Amino acid sequence: PTDAQPALATWRCEGGGTMTVRRVGDAIEVSSPRGVDVTLPASPPGSRERYGEGLYAVVFNGREALWFVTGKSPLNCRR
């Protein structure tokens, strides 16, 4: 699909941070704008838009993404 996320992408986030996302099979490796490195599985399995586990989640919508951390406001990012 044309809206599929690239294998590796850097996103610019509000507040000046960046988020790097690398696709690894059905999961993604995220270097978050807040300095956390985490691997997130597709949620639900097979999803290409939503990834999450535990405290962290990412939702992709084309060239926009939301980075979620439990207890904090989500960050809006663009690539």
URMOMO-V55207 format. One record per backbone hydrogen bond with DSSP energy under -0.5 kcal/mol. CO is the residue of the C=O (numbers start at 0). NH is the residue of the N-H. E is the energy in kcal/mol with one decimal. If there is no record, write none. Layout:
BEGIN
CO,NH,E
CO,NH,E
END
This chain:
BEGIN
0,3,-1.3
6,22,-2.6
8,20,-2.8
10,12,-0.5
10,18,-2.3
11,77,-2.7
12,15,-1.6
16,12,-3.2
18,10,-3.3
19,30,-2.6
20,8,-2.3
21,28,-2.9
23,26,-2.0
25,41,-1.6
26,23,-2.9
27,29,-0.5
27,39,-2.9
28,21,-2.4
29,31,-0.7
29,37,-2.3
30,19,-2.0
31,34,-1.8
35,31,-3.4
35,37,-0.5
37,29,-3.3
37,39,-0.5
39,27,-2.3
40,51,-2.1
43,46,-2.3
48,59,-3.1
49,42,-2.7
50,57,-2.8
52,55,-1.9
54,69,-2.4
55,52,-2.4
56,67,-3.3
57,50,-2.5
58,65,-2.3
60,63,-1.4
62,78,-2.0
63,60,-3.1
64,76,-3.1
65,58,-2.0
65,67,-0.6
66,74,-2.3
67,56,-1.9
68,71,-2.4
74,66,-2.4
75,13,-2.4
76,64,-2.5
77,11,-3.4
END
